[in-house]
Amino acid sequence: MKRRYLAVLGLLVIMAMVLSACGGGAPATEAPAAPAEPAATEAPAEAAAPAEEASQQPFVRDSQKIGRNDPCWCGSGKKFKQCHGKLS
């Protein structure tokens, strides 16, 4: 129970920092109010998720997707995964 509470509290702190970076919400220096019951905070988030999904448009690619083993688009002669497709 304590881990779940800390996880919810951590998410609230992250949300507060994102809102303050965007210019909305409370400043990041103020601590967010602790929820009385973690299960109560999960229900509204689940109800809001379908509304956000309905407003988003699906991504449509203009050209064919480049596979990891295909030659890189830059013309280096390397595979995409060894050139521009490297993870880090």
C-alpha positions in Angstrom: 0.0 0.0 0.0 2.8 2.4 0.9 4.6 1.7 -2.5 1.3 2.5 -4.4 0.9 5.7 -2.4 4.4 6.8 -3.2 4.0 5.9 -6.9 0.8 8.0 -7.1 2.5 10.9 -5.2 5.5 10.7 -7.6 3.1 10.9 -10.6 1.4 13.9 -9.1 4.8 15.7 -8.6 5.7 15.0 -12.2 2.4 16.3 -13.4 2.9 19.4 -11.4 6.3 20.0 -12.9 5.0 19.5 -16.4 2.1 21.9 -15.8 4.4 24.5 -14.4 6.8 24.2 -17.4 3.8 24.8 -19.7 2.8 27.8 -17.8 -0.3 26.4 -16.3 -1.2 25.0 -12.9 0.5 25.5 -9.6 4.2 26.4 -9.4 6.6 23.4 -9.1 7.8 24.7 -5.6 4.4 23.9 -4.0 3.8 20.2 -3.1 0.6 18.8 -4.7 -2.2 17.8 -2.3 -2.0 14.1 -1.3 -5.0 12.1 -2.5 -7.2 10.8 0.3 -7.6 7.4 -1.5 -5.4 6.2 -4.4 -8.3 4.2 -6.0 -10.4 7.4 -6.2 -7.8 9.2 -8.3 -7.6 6.3 -10.8 -11.2 6.3 -11.8 -11.4 9.8 -13.4 -8.1 9.2 -15.3 -9.6 6.1 -16.9 -12.8 8.0 -17.8 -10.9 10.8 -19.4 -8.7 8.5 -21.6 -11.4 7.5 -24.1 -12.3 11.1 -24.7 -8.6 12.0 -25.6 -8.3 9.0 -27.9 -11.4 10.0 -29.9 -10.0 13.5 -30.6 -6.7 12.1 -31.9 -6.2 11.3 -35.6 -4.3 8.2 -36.6 -0.8 8.7 -38.0 -0.7 8.0 -41.8 2.8 7.5 -43.2 3.5 9.2 -46.6 6.1 6.6 -47.7 6.9 3.0 -46.9 8.3 2.3 -43.4 12.1 1.7 -43.3 12.9 -1.6 -41.7 15.9 -2.1 -39.4 17.7 -4.3 -41.9 17.0 -2.2 -44.9 19.7 0.1 -46.4 19.9 3.5 -44.7 18.1 6.3 -46.4 21.2 8.6 -46.2 23.1 6.4 -48.8 26.0 5.4 -46.6 25.6 1.7 -47.6 25.1 0.6 -44.0 22.0 -1.0 -42.6 19.5 1.4 -41.1 20.0 -0.1 -37.6 23.8 0.5 -37.8 23.5 4.1 -39.1 20.6 6.5 -38.4 18.5 3.8 -36.6 20.9 3.3 -33.8 19.2 3.5 -30.4 22.1 5.3 -28.6 
